[in-house]
Amino acid sequence: MRGAVLRAVSRTAHFATREKVIVMPSVKSSVKGWKAAATRLAVLIVIVVQPLGLGTGWTQEPVQPRIDEEFAKQEKIYRRRDAGSYTANRGLLNYAEVLPSGFCEALGSLGSSDRWLDIGAGEGHAILDYYAAKDDAAPAEKCGGSGPRARAVAISIEDRRTDKWQQQAARLGDDRLRYLSGKRLGQYSREELGKFQIITDVYGGFTYSQNLSRFLDRALSLLDIGAAFYTVVANVHLENGKDKLGTWYQTELVDAASRPVTVCSWLKQTTCTKVTCESKSDWDEPSELIKIGKVCSGVSVPKLNIVEYLAGAPPGRRFQMAP
Ligand SMILES: C[S@@+](CC[C@H](N)C(=O)[O-])C[C@H]1O[C@@H](n2cnc3c(N)ncnc32)[C@H](O)[C@@H]1O
């Protein structure tokens, strides 16, 4: 019964997310009052719906036509540029807040020939902060230091470059600052992108991808050995089990026998990596701040299949590990 409650809560609250994320000012991606309201509503729905024997929000088997409809809706969300869109302008200090400890030091230790890839960069604000001129460089001094600047590549499905980005890119040249759009990470060849010493993903592809294992496999293939991928994922079962009762989940994983699996325990089955997960006890949403260090070249990410996808900003996703 508890699983069923959580699944129903997941779905209902997810729709609330799609409505409300548009006004969220916070990097912790969101929600306070409305989430509590959504949870109360969801619990009510569960109380009403369960005795009637109606299904819960998430289904175990993929229902292909419905998933395809959700994928199509998601495409529209990426294309929206109005108030219905999502937060795409987090700066470097926002990144520092939501990425695992050690990110700023790692960024600061890069040399001028090193490379930083930001997947799902949105407006590329974090990179602009990193490259800000000296008189405007407060965020970068706190995160990334004052040493030489690495070359930076921003990837976004849709082109969200601002005038500020265009001016900065024109000043620095393509060699230092690149913005790639029109495709997802997985649609670029490894040769096109090259290798990186740091990859970040702040509520980008790791949060939105429909094929999480393939997405991660591609991201890790772009890392040099010794380099690391830094990301964050919200509303997940925590590795330390400290997510509060009544939590709703945006990204859920189950094993081949449909038993719940945490994102971190799945990640830790990836060969040739060192995975660390941190969570913040004072955050409203149970989130994992994840660092994946690449320690050798034989990386193999355990495959996940998507069984449910609910379009949104961010989407709701349920994956099942392949047998
Ligand atoms: C919510 S915005 C976050 C933007 C930025 N990281 C920030 O925090 O302000 C999501 C971004 O992820 C991008 N995105 C989602 N899935 C992606 C994928 N598979 N490959 C590349 N970009 C992706 C979207 O195009 C968008 O730029």
The ligand as a Gaussian input file, in Angstrom:
#p B3LYP/6-31G(d) Opt

LIG

0 1
 C       15.893000      23.726000     -16.368000
 S       17.058000      24.166000     -17.610000
 C       18.508000      24.308000     -16.616000
 C       19.470000      25.314000     -17.186000
 C       20.708000      25.633000     -16.339000
 N       21.478000      24.465000     -16.024000
 C       20.302000      26.344000     -15.098000
 O       20.366000      25.746000     -14.011000
 O       19.905000      27.501000     -15.188000
 C       17.260000      22.624000     -18.485000
 C       18.264000      22.648000     -19.611000
 O       18.597000      21.288000     -19.910000
 C       18.611000      21.130000     -21.318000
 N       18.538000      19.688000     -21.595000
 C       17.622000      18.799000     -21.179000
 N       17.911000      17.570000     -21.635000
 C       19.064000      17.680000     -22.340000
 C       19.879000      16.756000     -23.054000
 N       19.583000      15.466000     -23.128000
 N       20.977000      17.235000     -23.694000
 C       21.288000      18.553000     -23.626000
 N       20.568000      19.462000     -22.955000
 C       19.462000      19.031000     -22.318000
 C       17.500000      22.025000     -21.786000
 O       17.589000      22.287000     -23.143000
 C       17.770000      23.256000     -20.914000
 O       18.786000      24.041000     -21.459000

